């Protein structure tokens, strides 16, 4: 499509209407709120991710995908997370 300084010539059939833009904005806000609520009630997600990053930065593996597969399939991982949750509850 030909362009003009600062914009497109003609209408853009893929563009959203103002009402659709508002619906999209509200959907994004509600999704973010729902995600925040979920993460706050599932502390184990934060522990899983922070533990993974901590180990990754300490070990700096060449093959990140293999490291991630090993990390998240470690049979000891659920117990580690459980113990960390207990420790955090005692500290609170």
C-alpha positions in Angstrom: 0.0 0.0 0.0 1.3 3.5 -0.8 2.3 5.6 2.1 1.9 9.3 2.7 4.0 11.3 5.2 2.8 10.2 8.6 0.4 7.5 7.6 -1.3 5.2 5.1 -3.4 6.2 2.1 -6.9 4.9 2.3 -8.6 2.9 5.0 -7.0 0.0 6.9 -9.6 -2.8 6.9 -7.6 -4.5 9.7 -7.8 -1.5 12.1 -9.9 -1.7 15.2 -12.8 0.6 15.9 -12.7 2.8 19.0 -15.1 0.5 20.7 -13.0 -2.5 19.8 -9.9 -0.8 21.0 -11.6 -0.1 24.4 -12.7 -3.7 24.6 -9.1 -4.9 23.9 -7.7 -2.5 26.5 -10.2 -3.7 29.1 -9.4 -7.3 28.2 -5.7 -6.7 28.7 -6.3 -5.1 32.0 -8.5 -7.9 33.3 -6.0 -10.5 32.0 -3.2 -8.8 33.9 -5.2 -8.6 37.1 -6.2 -12.3 36.8 -2.6 -13.2 36.2 -1.4 -11.2 39.2 -4.0 -12.8 41.4 -3.0 -16.3 40.2 0.7 -15.6 40.8 0.0 -14.2 44.3 -1.9 -17.3 45.3 0.6 -19.7 43.7 3.9 -18.7 45.3 5.5 -21.9 43.9 5.5 -20.4 40.4 7.8 -17.6 41.6 10.0 -20.1 43.4 10.3 -22.3 40.3 11.2 -19.5 38.1 13.6 -17.7 40.4 15.3 -21.0 41.3 15.7 -21.8 37.6 17.3 -18.4 36.9 19.5 -18.6 39.9 20.9 -22.0 38.9 21.2 -21.0 35.3 23.2 -17.9 36.1 25.4 -19.8 38.6 26.1 -22.7 36.2 25.9 -20.8 32.9 25.2 -23.9 30.8 26.0 -23.9 27.1 22.8 -25.7 26.3 20.0 -23.8 28.0 17.2 -26.1 26.6 18.9 -29.2 28.0 19.6 -27.5 31.3 16.0 -26.4 31.6 14.7 -29.9 30.7 17.0 -31.4 33.4 16.1 -28.7 36.0 12.3 -29.0 35.6 12.3 -32.8 35.4 14.5 -33.3 38.4 12.5 -35.6 40.7 13.7 -33.7 43.7 12.3 -30.4 42.5 8.8 -30.7 44.0 10.3 -31.4 47.4 12.7 -28.5 47.1 9.8 -26.1 46.3 7.7 -27.5 49.1 10.5 -27.0 51.6 11.0 -23.4 50.4 7.3 -22.7 50.8 7.4 -24.0 54.4 10.5 -21.9 55.1 8.8 -18.8 53.8 5.7 -19.4 55.8 7.8 -19.7 59.0 9.6 -16.5 58.2 6.4 -14.6 57.6 
